[in-house]
Structures are given as structure tokens and as C-alpha cells.
Amino acid sequence: MNGINECGFGFGCGCEPPRPSCLDDIACSQRKVAECEAKLFCVIADRLGCEIRHARCMRELEYLLRLTNNFLAASAVKEKAIGEVVSALCDCDD
């Protein structure tokens, strides 16, 4: 391997610019992931609503809120990572 990945992006400091389709590939795959996440989010929201209605004590409510927070935090970490990848491939200073 010559140090250049399939997108034309080099490993290390002396990298070459990416080929234009890399960002398109990322956007396309992320769109599909976002659609699945949206469906999952709806299922989780419905399930949490049901669980909250059936919670018997504050400890159960606290647990459900912690689960919700963990889900949202994981989603935010994923979005940040995607942003960093896109930022690394794109000269967005314009």
C-alpha cells in the first residue's frame, strides 16, 4: 500500500486531497444511517413513554431518564465523529 487510502486521502502529514466522491459517499451512507436512527428514536421514544407511564417509583423514573440521556449522548458522539471526518476531508474555510 502506498499510504493513500481508497478516497485518495493520505495517512500522515503529507496527505493528498480527497477525491470529490468521498464526501458524497459519506453523505450517502450517513443518510441511510440517519433514516434508521430516526426510526429507532421513534421506537425508543414510544417505549420510554410507555415505561414512564408504568413506572412504580422515582428510582425507575431516574433509571429511564439515565437510559434516555445515554442514548442521546451516544448519538451526539456519533454526530461529532462524522463531523470530524467530513471536516478532515473538506476545506470548509470558504
Summary of the structure (lengths in Angstrom):
residues: 94
radius of gyration: 19.7
end to end distance: 32.9
largest distance: 60.9
contacts: 193
relative contact order: 0.11
helix: 70%
strand: 2%
